[in-house]
Amino acid sequence: MCLILTICAALAFSGVYFYQKKNSAVSKNVFATMLMFWAASLMWSMDGVASVLEGEGFFDLSVEDSILGAIIVASGMLVFAVLSFIQKRKTA
């Protein structure tokens, strides 16, 4: 479930990034958060491959894994908020 949640967050931030890029208003905060979520997705993908090699399933749909995925997404949103706050203080 971690992989599914981080891919959803990465796709959401990618959509925001490409929308901003289309309108010439790219935010470094969105870009950094997008890369962070894609890196987390890559990490969870490799964890899934390792699980398959050990004979387990690729996706772990347990409650604990769902909670971990929610914590990862919440942490990414917190990083985005902190980066936005720092950028706003620099410009003000």
ZANU-588052 format. One record per atom (N, C-alpha, C, O): x, y, z; residue in one letter. Coordinates in pm, whole numbers, padded with zeros to 5 digits, always signed. Layout:
! residues N
XYZA
...
//
This chain:
! residues 92
+00082-00118+00000M
+00000+00000+00000M
+00087+00126+00000M
+00046+00230-00051M
+00208+00117+00057C
+00300+00231+00055C
+00328+00273-00089C
+00328+00391-00122C
+00352+00174-00173L
+00382+00202-00313L
+00264+00271-00381L
+00282+00369-00452L
+00145+00222-00359I
+00026+00280-00422I
+00006+00425-00377I
-00021+00512-00459I
+00018+00450-00248L
-00002+00585-00195L
+00106+00681-00243L
+00076+00796-00277L
+00231+00637-00245T
+00338+00728-00290T
+00328+00754-00440T
+00360+00864-00485T
+00286+00656-00518I
+00268+00680-00662I
+00153+00778-00685I
+00163+00866-00771I
+00046+00765-00609C
-00065+00861-00621C
-00019+01003-00586C
-00053+01099-00655C
+00058+01015-00479A
+00110+01148-00440A
+00207+01201-00545A
+00205+01320-00577A
+00292+01114-00599A
+00386+01156-00703A
+00312+01201-00828A
+00349+01301-00890A
+00208+01130-00865L
+00129+01169-00983L
+00057+01302-00959L
+00049+01385-01049L
+00007+01322-00838A
-00061+01448-00806A
+00037+01565-00814A
+00005+01668-00874A
+00155+01551-00755F
+00253+01659-00762F
+00309+01677-00902F
+00345+01788-00941F
+00317+01569-00978S
+00360+01580-01118S
+00257+01659-01199S
+00293+01742-01283S
+00130+01632-01174G
+00025+01708-01242G
+00033+01856-01210G
+00020+01939-01299G
+00053+01888-01083V
+00066+02029-01043V
+00189+02090-01107V
+00185+02203-01156V
+00300+02016-01107Y
+00424+02068-01165Y
+00407+02097-01314Y
+00446+02205-01360Y
+00351+02003-01389F
+00337+02024-01533F
+00233+02131-01564F
+00245+02201-01665F
+00131+02146-01480Y
+00036+02255-01497Y
+00106+02389-01475Y
+00085+02483-01551Y
+00190+02397-01372Q
+00264+02520-01347Q
+00365+02547-01458Q
+00384+02661-01498Q
+00428+02442-01507K
+00526+02458-01614K
+00458+02512-01740K
+00516+02594-01810K
+00338+02465-01768K
+00262+02512-01883K
+00231+02660-01871K
+00228+02732-01970K
+00207+02706-01748N
+00173+02846-01724N
+00293+02930-01682N
+00276+03042-01634N
+00414+02879-01699S
+00540+02950-01671S
+00552+02998-01527S
+00605+03106-01503S
+00505+02922-01433A
+00514+02961-01292A
+00561+02842-01209A
+00494+02805-01113A
+00673+02783-01245V
+00720+02662-01179V
+00771+02694-01039V
+00848+02788-01019V
+00726+02616-00942S
+00766+02631-00803S
+00873+02526-00771S
+00855+02408-00800S
+00982+02570-00710K
+01086+02476-00670K
+01035+02380-00563K
+01080+02266-00555K
+00941+02426-00481N
+00886+02342-00375N
+00808+02225-00433N
+00821+02112-00386N
+00728+02251-00535V
+00651+02145-00598V
+00745+02047-00666V
+00726+01926-00658V
+00847+02100-00734F
+00942+02015-00803F
+01017+01924-00705F
+01033+01805-00730F
+01064+01982-00594A
+01138+01903-00495A
+01049+01795-00433A
+01094+01682-00413A
+00925+01829-00403T
+00833+01732-00344T
+00798+01623-00444T
+00787+01506-00408T
+00780+01662-00570M
+00752+01563-00675M
+00867+01464-00686M
+00844+01343-00692M
+00989+01513-00689L
+01105+01423-00696L
+01115+01334-00573L
+01151+01217-00583L
+01082+01388-00458M
+01087+01311-00335M
+00987+01194-00339M
+01020+01082-00301M
+00866+01222-00386F
+00767+01116-00395F
+00802+01013-00503F
+00777+00894-00484F
+00860+01057-00615W
+00902+00960-00717W
+01016+00873-00665W
+01022+00753-00696W
+01106+00932-00587A
+01216+00854-00529A
+01161+00751-00429A
+01207+00637-00425A
+01063+00792-00349A
+01001+00699-00255A
+00929+00587-00330A
+00933+00472-00287A
+00865+00620-00441S
+00797+00518-00522S
+00897+00419-00579S
+00870+00298-00583S
+01011+00469-00623L
+01115+00380-00674L
+01167+00288-00563L
+01190+00169-00585L
+01184+00344-00445M
+01230+00265-00331M
+01130+00154-00297M
+01169+00039-00277M
+01000+00188-00290W
+00899+00088-00260W
+00888-00015-00371W
+00857-00132-00345W
+00913+00026-00496S
+00912-00070-00607S
+01023-00173-00591S
+01001-00292-00612S
+01141-00127-00554M
+01252-00220-00533M
+01225-00311-00414M
+01266-00427-00414M
+01157-00259-00313D
+01117-00342-00200D
+01018-00450-00245D
+01024-00563-00198D
+00929-00414-00336G
+00834-00511-00391G
+00904-00619-00472G
+00868-00736-00464G
+01005-00579-00550V
+01082-00677-00627V
+01155-00772-00533V
+01158-00892-00557V
+01213-00718-00427A
+01282-00803-00330A
+01183-00900-00263A
+01217-01015-00237A
+01063-00853-00237S
+00960-00941-00178S
+00923-01054-00274S
+00905-01168-00232S
+00911-01021-00401V
+00878-01124-00500V
+00990-01227-00510V
+00964-01346-00522V
+01115-01180-00504L
+01227-01272-00511L
+01232-01365-00390L
+01285-01476-00399L
+01177-01320-00278E
+01171-01404-00157E
+01046-01492-00154E
+01026-01567-00059E
+00963-01483-00258G
+00845-01568-00266G
+00718-01506-00212G
+00618-01575-00199G
+00720-01379-00179E
+00602-01311-00128E
+00535-01233-00241E
+00583-01235-00354E
+00427-01166-00211G
+00357-01085-00310G
+00424-00950-00330G
+00500-00904-00244G
+00396-00887-00445F
+00456-00756-00475F
+00394-00647-00388F
+00466-00562-00334F
+00262-00648-00376F
+00192-00548-00295F
+00162-00604-00157F
+00120-00718-00142F
+00185-00520-00057D
+00147-00553+00080D
+00027-00467+00114D
+00041-00346+00131D
-00090-00528+00124L
-00212-00453+00147L
-00259-00459+00292L
-00378-00449+00321L
-00164-00477+00384S
-00200-00486+00525S
-00231-00348+00582S
-00199-00245+00523S
-00294-00349+00698V
-00329-00224+00766V
-00202-00149+00807V
-00196-00026+00795V
-00102-00222+00854E
+00024-00158+00895E
+00092-00089+00778E
+00146+00021+00794E
+00089-00151+00661D
+00150-00092+00542D
+00071+00030+00496D
+00128+00126+00445D
-00061+00027+00513S
-00145+00142+00479S
-00113+00260+00571S
-00105+00374+00527S
-00096+00230+00700I
-00061+00336+00795I
+00076+00394+00761I
+00096+00515+00766I
+00171+00307+00728L
+00304+00354+00688L
+00296+00441+00564L
+00363+00544+00556L
+00216+00403+00467G
+00198+00484+00346G
+00138+00619+00378G
+00180+00721+00321G
+00041+00622+00468A
-00019+00749+00508A
+00082+00838+00580A
+00083+00960+00561A
+00168+00777+00661I
+00273+00854+00729I
+00372+00911+00628I
+00417+01025+00642I
+00406+00832+00527I
+00499+00879+00423I
+00440+00997+00349I
+00508+01098+00327I
+00314+00987+00308V
+00248+01096+00235V
+00235+01220+00324V
+00257+01332+00278V
+00199+01200+00450A
+00189+01313+00543A
+00325+01379+00564A
+00334+01502+00574A
+00431+01300+00572S
+00566+01355+00587S
+00605+01436+00463S
+00666+01543+00475S
+00571+01386+00347G
+00600+01460+00224G
+00525+01591+00217G
+00579+01692+00172G
+00401+01589+00262M
+00323+01713+00263M
+00380+01811+00365M
+00378+01932+00343M
+00430+01760+00476L
+00493+01845+00576L
+00620+01910+00520L
+00645+02028+00542L
+00700+01832+00448V
+00820+01887+00384V
+00780+01996+00285V
+00843+02102+00279V
+00675+01971+00207F
+00627+02071+00111F
+00585+02199+00184F
+00616+02309+00140F
+00513+02185+00295A
+00468+02301+00372A
+00587+02379+00428A
+00587+02502+00424A
+00686+02309+00481V
+00805+02377+00535V
+00881+02449+00425V
+00922+02563+00443V
+00899+02383+00310L
+00968+02449+00198L
+00892+02572+00151L
+00952+02674+00120L
+00760+02563+00145S
+00678+02677+00104S
+00689+02790+00204S
+00696+02907+00166S
+00689+02755+00333F
+00701+02857+00437F
+00836+02928+00429F
+00843+03050+00441F
+00943+02851+00408I
+01076+02911+00397I
+01085+03002+00276I
+01142+03111+00284I
+01030+02958+00163Q
+01034+03041+00043Q
+00952+03168+00063Q
+00992+03275+00017Q
+00839+03157+00130K
+00755+03274+00152K
+00825+03374+00243K
+00811+03495+00224K
+00898+03326+00343R
+00971+03418+00433R
+01085+03486+00360R
+01118+03601+00391R
+01149+03417+00263K
+01259+03477+00188K
+01209+03588+00096K
+01278+03689+00079K
+01092+03570+00038T
+01040+03671-00055T
+00973+03787+00017T
+00959+03895-00041T
+00932+03768+00142A
+00863+03876+00214A
+00958+03969+00284A
+00914+04064+00349A
//
